[in-house]
C-alpha cells in the first residue's frame, strides 16, 4: 500500500472495490479473476477494526456475487 490509502484502511477498501467493479464492467469473463483478486485484497484490508463492519459485509457480498458469475461463465 502506498500514499494515503496505507494510513486509511477504509480508503484502501474503497479503492479496491472500485478497481474490482471497473474490471467487472468490461463483462469479459477472462478478467473476472483480476476483479476477484481486488475484492479479496479488499476483504483482507477490511478486517481492520477501523473499517465499518457493514463494509466487510459489502466486500463479502461482492466476492460471493463474482464467484457466482465465474461459475456461470
C-alpha positions, 0 to 999 in steps of 0.5 A: 500500500502506498500514499494515503490509502496505507494510513486509511484502511477504509480508503484502501477498501474503497479503492479496491472495490472500485478497481474490482467493479471497473474490471467487472464492467468490461463483462469479459469473463477472462478478467473476472479473476483480476476483479476477484483478486481486488475484492479479496485484497479488499476483504483482507484490508477490511478486517481492520477494526477501523473499517465499518463492519457493514463494509466487510459485509459489502466486500463479502457480498461482492466476492460471493456475487463474482464467484457466482458469475465465474461459475456461470461463465 
